[in-house]
Amino acid sequence: MPIMPTDTKPPIDQNRLWDDHMALAAITDPDKPWTRRSFSQRFLDGRAWLHEQYIAAGMTVRMDAAANVIARLEGSVAGLPPIMLGSHSDTVPSGGRFDGISGILTALEAVRALQASGYKPRHPIEIVDFLAEEPSEYGMSCVGSRAMVGELDARMLTYTNAAGETLADAIKRVGGDPAAIAAMQKPEFVGYLELHIEQGVVLESKKLDLGLVTGIAGITRVEIVLKGAADHAGSTLMEYRRDASLPAAELVLLVAQQANAFAARKQGHFVATTGILEISPNAANVVPGGARMILDIRAEKAALVDEFVALLDRESLAIAGRAKVERERFALISQNPPAPCDDHLLDVLGRSAAKLGYSTTRLASGAGHDAAFMSHIGRSAMLFIPSKDGKSHCPEEWSEPDQLAVGAATLFEAVRLLDGQND
């Protein structure tokens, strides 16, 4: 049933919000639900459907040079900066029906509710569908938000997909103007709010309505390459082996053990994962002569990452030496810093939730989001709704209709607070 207006509840239409989710999710590769990859025809079809909803809601729609789609409801006072909401409409392969699109559709429902209540915002309200938030075929994620904040450089535009198409050509193909990206003006805005599914189990396990995101963890990836000697598995005696898989295995355990120890310090979110482990020549009858590992380290505090990487550097060298194996490479292959969410916006979201009687907790996001890049140029914050069993990036991803409506209602109130008319 729709949440009807009362003294405290905004006029959020829960049924319409749910139907919107199912309609957009249904625009998918039929053999791989729920898939709407950036730059694909399904992605463009999804954006066309969203365009129709924006227009029906009385919003204007434009596309910037980086192919970000921006829907806008004009404010009553000329010259005021917008209140910005948003997320993304692309998915990972065989992803879910809520990641990304819930941020866009709850924002749209909040705008509809504002209009239904007769509210006339002073500030414009914008909803941004950022291009390619998920990792794309061009080796990059958060393409649109990087461009909006001036961090998509000419080198990145030359990245190619498997077919040889450059990122620049792909942006042009979906309606952008890559030649104009370098000249894009960084937008001014009152604040950027992004609703997202939690992609974890904290809210569900604690039976809480909403998460106020304290920060988005920085992501550091380290590559370690170990070089031993490939030998016959039958005739090479144990004492003569230089088996590269042994120090690799020891390092996998070290990463898990030390990550648990770092997390136990309670200095904010901290996780570390051995995401890639390759053994070569990977044959049953050959002593492994090589190993390659890529480690993913995520934390709210940059100092913890630096300490963890230094520990890995020191210990991986010692472990390789004990195994009579060469550590051929130890390298940082990418490093995105943590992005704290804005305290004022978190206060606005918290007050909005409290007014509506919703329970909240503060927690960090271990996943990357467009909000992290938006924080580089202005106030930015995130709001989480529960995810069933913490599932995400899979067909089982799920949030309930009433949970989506709670998120939309909180955005409704937050927009009014930021607009200065929430009496």
C-alpha positions as CSV (number, residue, x, y, z in Angstrom):
1,M,0.0,0.0,0.0
2,P,1.2,3.6,-0.6
3,I,2.5,5.6,2.3
4,M,-0.2,8.3,2.5
5,P,0.4,11.8,3.8
6,T,-0.2,12.4,7.5
7,D,1.3,14.9,9.9
8,T,4.6,13.1,9.7
9,K,4.7,10.9,6.6
10,P,5.5,12.2,3.2
11,P,3.2,11.1,0.3
12,I,5.5,8.3,-1.0
13,D,3.7,5.9,-3.3
14,Q,5.2,2.6,-2.4
15,N,3.5,0.6,-5.1
16,R,4.6,3.0,-7.8
17,L,8.2,3.0,-6.5
18,W,8.2,-0.8,-6.5
19,D,6.7,-1.0,-10.0
20,D,9.4,1.4,-11.2
21,H,12.1,-0.9,-9.9
22,M,10.5,-4.0,-11.6
23,A,10.0,-2.1,-14.9
24,L,13.6,-0.9,-15.1
25,A,15.0,-4.2,-13.9
26,A,13.1,-6.0,-16.7
27,I,15.2,-4.1,-19.2
28,T,17.9,-6.8,-19.1
29,D,19.8,-9.2,-21.3
30,P,17.2,-12.1,-21.3
31,D,19.7,-14.8,-20.9
32,K,21.6,-13.1,-18.0
33,P,19.2,-11.4,-15.6
34,W,19.7,-8.8,-14.3
35,T,22.2,-7.4,-16.8
36,R,22.3,-3.8,-18.2
37,R,26.0,-3.2,-18.8
38,S,27.2,0.4,-19.4
39,F,27.5,1.4,-23.1
40,S,25.2,-1.5,-24.2
41,Q,21.9,-1.2,-26.0
42,R,20.1,-2.5,-22.8
43,F,21.7,0.4,-20.9
44,L,20.5,2.9,-23.5
45,D,17.0,1.3,-23.4
46,G,17.0,1.7,-19.6
47,R,18.0,5.4,-19.9
48,A,15.3,5.9,-22.4
49,W,12.7,4.5,-20.0
50,L,14.1,6.7,-17.2
51,H,13.8,9.8,-19.5
52,E,10.1,9.1,-19.9
53,Q,9.6,9.0,-16.2
54,Y,11.5,12.2,-15.6
55,I,9.5,14.1,-18.2
56,A,6.2,12.7,-16.7
57,A,7.4,14.1,-13.4
58,G,7.7,17.5,-14.8
59,M,11.5,17.5,-15.0
60,T,13.8,18.7,-17.7
61,V,16.6,16.3,-18.9
62,R,20.0,17.0,-20.3
63,M,23.2,15.1,-20.9
64,D,26.7,16.5,-20.1
65,A,29.9,15.9,-22.1
66,A,30.7,12.7,-20.1
67,A,27.2,11.2,-20.9
68,N,25.9,11.7,-17.4
69,V,22.1,12.1,-17.6
70,I,20.8,14.9,-15.3
71,A,17.1,15.4,-14.6
72,R,16.2,18.8,-13.1
73,L,13.2,20.3,-11.3
74,E,13.6,24.0,-11.3
75,G,13.5,26.0,-8.0
76,S,11.5,29.1,-7.3
77,V,14.5,31.3,-6.5
78,A,16.8,32.1,-9.5
79,G,20.5,31.5,-9.2
80,L,20.5,29.1,-6.2
81,P,22.7,25.9,-6.6
82,P,20.9,22.6,-6.9
83,I,20.3,19.9,-4.3
84,M,21.7,16.9,-6.0
85,L,20.6,13.3,-5.7
86,G,21.6,10.3,-7.8
87,S,23.3,7.0,-8.4
88,H,23.7,4.8,-11.5
89,S,21.5,2.7,-13.8
90,D,24.2,0.3,-15.2
91,T,24.8,-3.2,-13.6
92,V,27.4,-5.8,-13.3
93,P,26.8,-9.0,-15.4
94,S,24.0,-11.0,-13.9
95,G,23.6,-8.4,-11.2
96,G,20.6,-7.4,-9.2
97,R,17.5,-5.3,-9.4
98,F,18.4,-2.7,-6.8
99,D,22.1,-1.7,-6.9
100,G,22.3,1.7,-8.4
101,I,18.7,2.1,-9.7
102,S,17.3,2.3,-6.1
103,G,19.2,5.6,-5.7
104,I,17.7,7.0,-8.8
105,L,14.2,5.7,-8.4
106,T,13.9,6.7,-4.7
107,A,15.1,10.2,-5.7
108,L,12.5,10.4,-8.4
109,E,9.8,9.2,-6.0
110,A,10.9,11.9,-3.5
111,V,10.5,14.6,-6.2
112,R,7.1,13.3,-7.2
113,A,6.1,13.3,-3.5
114,L,7.3,16.9,-3.2
115,Q,5.1,17.9,-6.1
116,A,2.1,15.9,-4.8
117,S,2.4,17.7,-1.4
118,G,2.3,21.1,-3.1
119,Y,5.8,21.8,-2.0
120,K,7.7,24.5,-4.1
121,P,11.4,24.1,-3.6
122,R,13.6,27.2,-3.5
123,H,16.6,25.4,-4.9
124,P,16.6,23.3,-8.1
125,I,16.6,19.5,-7.5
126,E,18.7,17.4,-9.8
127,I,18.9,13.6,-10.2
128,V,22.1,12.4,-11.8
129,D,22.4,9.0,-13.5
130,F,26.2,8.7,-13.6
131,L,27.8,6.9,-16.5
132,A,29.4,3.5,-15.8
133,E,29.7,3.4,-12.0
134,E,30.3,-0.4,-12.2
135,P,33.6,-1.6,-13.7
136,S,33.3,-1.3,-17.4
137,E,34.7,-3.1,-20.4
138,Y,37.3,-0.3,-20.6
139,G,39.0,-1.1,-17.3
140,M,37.4,1.7,-15.3
141,S,34.6,2.3,-12.9
142,C,32.9,5.6,-11.9
143,V,33.5,7.0,-15.3
144,G,30.8,9.7,-15.1
145,S,31.5,10.9,-11.6
146,R,35.2,11.0,-12.3
147,A,34.5,13.3,-15.3
148,M,32.1,15.5,-13.3
149,V,34.8,16.3,-10.7
150,G,37.6,16.7,-13.3
151,E,39.4,13.4,-12.7
152,L,38.9,11.7,-16.0
153,D,42.0,12.5,-17.9
154,A,43.0,12.2,-21.5
155,R,45.0,9.0,-20.8
156,M,41.9,7.3,-19.4
157,L,39.9,8.2,-22.5
158,T,42.3,6.1,-24.5
159,Y,41.6,2.9,-22.6
160,T,40.1,0.2,-24.9
161,N,37.7,-2.7,-24.6
162,A,38.3,-6.2,-26.0
163,A,37.1,-5.0,-29.5
164,G,39.6,-2.1,-29.5
165,E,37.0,0.7,-29.0
166,T,38.4,3.5,-26.9
167,L,36.5,4.9,-23.9
168,A,36.3,8.2,-25.7
169,D,34.6,6.6,-28.7
170,A,32.2,4.7,-26.4
171,I,31.2,7.9,-24.6
172,K,30.5,9.6,-27.9
173,R,28.5,6.5,-29.0
174,V,26.1,6.9,-26.0
175,G,25.6,10.6,-26.6
176,G,28.5,12.3,-24.8
177,D,31.2,14.7,-26.2
178,P,34.6,13.4,-25.0
179,A,36.4,16.3,-26.7
180,A,34.6,18.6,-24.3
181,I,35.2,16.7,-21.1
182,A,38.4,18.5,-20.2
183,A,36.5,21.8,-20.3
184,M,33.6,20.7,-18.1
185,Q,32.8,23.0,-15.3
186,K,32.7,21.4,-11.9
187,P,29.1,21.9,-10.6
188,E,28.2,23.8,-7.5
189,F,25.6,22.1,-5.3
190,V,24.1,22.4,-1.9
191,G,24.8,18.8,-1.2
192,Y,24.9,15.4,-3.0
193,L,22.8,12.6,-1.4
194,E,23.0,9.0,-2.7
195,L,20.7,6.3,-1.5
196,H,22.0,2.7,-1.9
197,I,21.4,-0.8,-0.8
198,E,23.7,-1.7,2.0
199,Q,25.3,-4.7,0.3
200,G,25.9,-6.1,3.8
201,V,24.0,-7.6,6.7
202,V,24.4,-4.9,9.5
203,L,20.9,-3.3,9.0
204,E,19.1,-6.6,8.5
205,S,20.8,-8.4,11.4
206,K,20.1,-5.4,13.8
207,K,16.6,-4.9,12.4
208,L,17.3,-1.2,11.6
209,D,15.7,0.9,9.0
210,L,18.5,3.0,7.7
211,G,22.3,3.3,7.7
212,L,24.0,6.7,7.8
213,V,27.2,6.2,6.0
214,T,30.2,7.7,7.8
215,G,32.6,7.3,4.9
216,I,33.4,5.3,1.8
217,A,36.5,3.1,2.3
218,G,39.5,3.8,0.2
219,I,40.6,0.9,-2.1
220,T,44.2,-0.1,-2.5
221,R,45.3,-3.0,-4.7
222,V,48.7,-4.7,-4.4
223,E,50.3,-7.1,-6.8
224,I,52.8,-9.7,-5.6
225,V,54.7,-11.9,-8.0
226,L,56.8,-14.8,-6.8
227,K,59.3,-16.7,-8.9
228,G,60.6,-20.2,-8.0
229,A,61.5,-23.0,-10.3
230,A,59.1,-25.3,-12.2
231,D,60.3,-29.0,-11.7
232,H,59.0,-32.5,-12.1
233,A,56.6,-33.3,-9.3
234,G,57.8,-36.9,-9.1
235,S,61.5,-36.7,-9.4
236,T,62.3,-33.4,-7.6
237,L,62.9,-34.2,-3.9
238,M,61.3,-31.9,-1.3
239,E,64.5,-30.4,-0.1
240,Y,65.5,-29.2,-3.6
241,R,62.2,-27.6,-4.5
242,R,61.6,-23.8,-5.0
243,D,57.8,-24.1,-4.9
244,A,56.3,-20.6,-5.5
245,S,52.9,-21.8,-4.3
246,L,54.1,-22.2,-0.7
247,P,54.9,-18.6,0.1
248,A,51.7,-17.6,-1.8
249,A,49.7,-19.9,0.5
250,E,51.4,-18.5,3.5
251,L,50.7,-14.9,2.3
252,V,47.0,-15.8,1.8
253,L,46.8,-16.8,5.5
254,L,48.8,-13.8,6.6
255,V,46.5,-11.4,4.8
256,A,43.4,-12.9,6.5
257,Q,45.1,-13.0,10.0
258,Q,46.4,-9.5,9.9
259,A,43.2,-8.1,8.4
260,N,41.3,-9.5,11.4
261,A,43.8,-8.0,13.7
262,F,43.6,-4.6,12.1
263,A,39.7,-4.7,12.1
264,A,39.8,-5.6,15.8
265,R,41.4,-2.2,16.6
266,K,38.0,-0.7,15.9
267,Q,39.5,2.3,14.0
268,G,36.7,2.2,11.4
269,H,36.1,-0.2,8.5
270,F,39.0,-2.4,7.5
271,V,39.0,-5.5,5.3
272,A,41.6,-7.2,3.1
273,T,41.1,-9.9,0.5
274,T,43.3,-12.1,-1.7
275,G,41.1,-11.7,-4.7
276,I,43.4,-13.1,-7.4
277,L,45.7,-16.1,-6.9
278,E,47.4,-17.6,-10.0
279,I,49.8,-20.5,-9.9
280,S,51.9,-21.4,-12.9
281,P,52.3,-23.6,-14.9
282,N,49.2,-24.9,-13.1
283,A,49.8,-28.6,-13.9
284,A,49.2,-31.5,-11.6
285,N,52.6,-33.0,-12.2
286,V,54.7,-29.9,-12.0
287,V,56.1,-28.1,-9.0
288,P,54.8,-24.5,-9.3
289,G,57.4,-22.2,-10.6
290,G,55.4,-19.0,-10.3
291,A,52.7,-17.3,-8.4
292,R,50.8,-14.1,-8.8
293,M,48.5,-12.5,-6.2
294,I,46.4,-9.3,-6.2
295,L,45.3,-8.1,-2.8
296,D,42.3,-5.8,-2.2
297,I,42.6,-3.6,0.9
298,R,39.8,-1.3,2.0
299,A,39.7,1.0,5.0
300,E,38.2,4.3,6.2
301,K,41.6,5.5,7.5
302,A,44.5,5.9,5.0
303,A,47.1,5.5,7.8
304,L,45.9,1.9,8.4
305,V,46.2,1.1,4.7
306,D,49.8,2.4,4.7
307,E,50.7,0.4,7.8
308,F,49.1,-2.8,6.3
309,V,50.9,-2.4,3.0
310,A,54.2,-1.8,4.8
311,L,53.6,-5.0,6.8
312,L,52.9,-6.9,3.5
313,D,56.0,-5.6,1.9
314,R,58.2,-6.6,4.8
315,E,56.6,-10.0,5.5
316,S,56.2,-11.1,1.8
317,L,60.0,-10.6,1.3
318,A,60.8,-12.6,4.4
319,I,58.3,-15.4,3.6
320,A,59.7,-15.7,0.0
321,G,63.2,-15.9,1.3
322,R,62.4,-18.7,3.7
323,A,60.9,-20.7,0.8
324,K,64.0,-20.1,-1.4
325,V,61.7,-18.2,-3.8
326,E,62.3,-14.7,-5.3
327,R,59.8,-12.0,-4.7
328,E,60.0,-10.6,-8.3
329,R,57.4,-7.9,-7.9
330,F,55.6,-5.9,-5.1
331,A,53.6,-3.0,-6.5
332,L,50.7,-0.8,-5.7
333,I,48.6,-1.1,-8.9
334,S,45.8,1.3,-7.7
335,Q,45.1,3.4,-4.7
336,N,41.9,5.4,-4.2
337,P,41.8,7.3,-0.9
338,P,39.0,7.0,1.7
339,A,36.1,9.5,1.3
340,P,34.5,10.7,4.5
341,C,30.8,11.7,4.2
342,D,29.9,15.2,5.2
343,D,28.9,15.6,8.9
344,H,26.2,18.3,8.1
345,L,24.5,16.1,5.5
346,L,24.6,13.1,7.9
347,D,23.0,15.2,10.5
348,V,20.3,16.2,7.9
349,L,19.7,12.6,7.0
350,G,19.6,11.6,10.7
351,R,17.1,14.3,11.6
352,S,15.0,13.4,8.6
353,A,14.8,9.8,9.7
354,A,14.1,10.7,13.3
355,K,11.2,12.9,12.3
356,L,9.7,10.0,10.5
357,G,10.3,7.5,13.3
358,Y,12.9,5.4,11.5
359,S,15.8,3.7,13.3
360,T,19.3,4.4,12.2
361,T,22.9,3.5,12.8
362,R,26.2,4.8,11.5
363,L,28.4,2.5,9.4
364,A,31.0,2.7,6.7
365,S,30.7,1.6,3.1
366,G,33.3,-1.0,2.0
367,A,32.2,-0.7,-1.6
368,G,33.0,2.2,-4.0
369,H,30.4,4.7,-5.1
370,D,30.0,7.8,-7.1
371,A,29.5,9.7,-3.9
372,A,33.2,9.2,-3.1
373,F,34.2,11.3,-6.2
374,M,31.5,13.9,-5.6
375,S,33.0,14.4,-2.1
376,H,36.1,15.8,-3.9
377,I,34.2,19.0,-5.0
378,G,31.4,19.4,-2.5
379,R,29.3,18.0,0.4
380,S,28.4,14.4,-0.2
381,A,26.7,11.7,1.9
382,M,25.1,8.3,1.5
383,L,22.0,6.6,3.0
384,F,21.8,2.8,3.1
385,I,18.6,0.6,3.1
386,P,18.8,-3.0,4.1
387,S,19.9,-5.8,1.8
388,K,18.4,-9.3,2.3
389,D,21.2,-11.6,3.5
390,G,23.7,-8.9,2.4
391,K,23.4,-10.2,-1.2
392,S,24.5,-7.9,-4.0
393,H,25.9,-8.1,-7.5
394,C,23.9,-11.3,-8.0
395,P,20.4,-12.2,-9.1
396,E,19.4,-12.9,-5.4
397,E,19.9,-9.2,-4.5
398,W,16.8,-8.0,-2.8
399,S,15.2,-5.2,-0.7
400,E,11.6,-5.0,0.3
401,P,9.1,-2.5,-1.1
402,D,8.6,-0.8,2.4
403,Q,12.4,-0.5,2.8
404,L,12.6,1.4,-0.5
405,A,9.7,3.6,0.6
406,V,11.4,4.4,3.9
407,G,14.5,5.5,2.0
408,A,12.4,7.7,-0.4
409,A,10.6,9.3,2.5
410,T,13.9,10.1,4.2
411,L,15.2,11.7,1.0
412,F,11.9,13.7,0.8
413,E,12.5,15.2,4.3
414,A,16.2,15.7,3.7
415,V,15.6,17.7,0.6
416,R,13.2,19.9,2.5
417,L,15.7,20.5,5.2
418,L,18.5,21.4,2.8
419,D,16.0,23.7,1.0
420,G,15.4,25.5,4.2
421,Q,11.7,25.0,4.3
422,N,11.2,22.0,6.6
423,D,9.2,23.6,9.3
